Amino acid sequence: MIDHLEGKDILTLFFETAAPAERWSDIECQVQEKFREVVGPTINPKAVKVGDLPRSEKKTSRIFDNRY
C-alpha cells in the first residue's frame, strides 16, 4: 500500500507469517532491514496471519496506491 503523508510517500508492506503474534515485531524489523538492504527504500512492514491477505491472479490487484 502506498500513501502520501506530509509530503512524503509511505510504503506499507503487508506479509503473511505463520509465526506466533509475539514474534511479529521482530520479524517486521528483519523484513524492514532486508528490504532496505536489497531494494533500497525504507518500508513499514506489517505482519498478518496466513490467509488474511486477499488472493488474486494479478499482482496489480494487490497494490493499493492511495497517494492522489
For each residue, the residues with C-beta under 8 A, 3 or more apart:
1: 11 12 14 63 64 65 66
2: 9 10 11 12 63 64 65 66 67
3: 9 10 12 66 67
4: 7 8 9 10 66 67 68
5: 8 10
6:
7: 4
8: 4 5
9: 2 3 4 67
10: 2 3 4 5 44
11: 1 2 41 43 44
12: 1 2 3 43 44 45 46
13: 31 35 43 44 45 46
14: 1 45 46 48 53
15: 31 45 46 47 48
16: 47 48 49 50 51 52 53
17: 24 27 47 48 49 50
18: 50
19: 23 24 27 47
20: 23
21: 24
22:
23: 19 20 26 27
24: 17 19 21 27 28 47
25: 28 29
26: 23 29 30
27: 17 19 23 24 30 31 47
28: 24 25 31 32 45 46 47
29: 25 26 32 33
30: 26 27 33 34
31: 13 15 27 28 34 35 43 45 47
32: 28 29 35 36 42 43 44 45
33: 29 30 36 37
34: 30 31 37 38
35: 13 31 32 38 39 41 42 43 45
36: 32 33 39 40 41 42 43
37: 33 34
38: 34 35
39: 35 36
40: 36
41: 11 35 36
42: 32 35 36
43: 11 12 13 31 32 35 36
44: 10 11 12 13 32
45: 12 13 14 15 28 31 32 35
46: 12 13 14 15 28
47: 15 16 17 19 24 27 28 31
48: 14 15 16 17 52 53
49: 16 17 52
50: 16 17 18
51: 16
52: 16 48 49
53: 14 16 48 62
54: 61 62
55:
56: 59 61 62
57: 61
58: 61 62
59: 56 62 63
60: 63
61: 54 56 57 58
62: 53 54 56 58 59
63: 1 2 59 60
64: 1 2
65: 1 2
66: 1 2 3 4
67: 2 3 4 9
68: 4
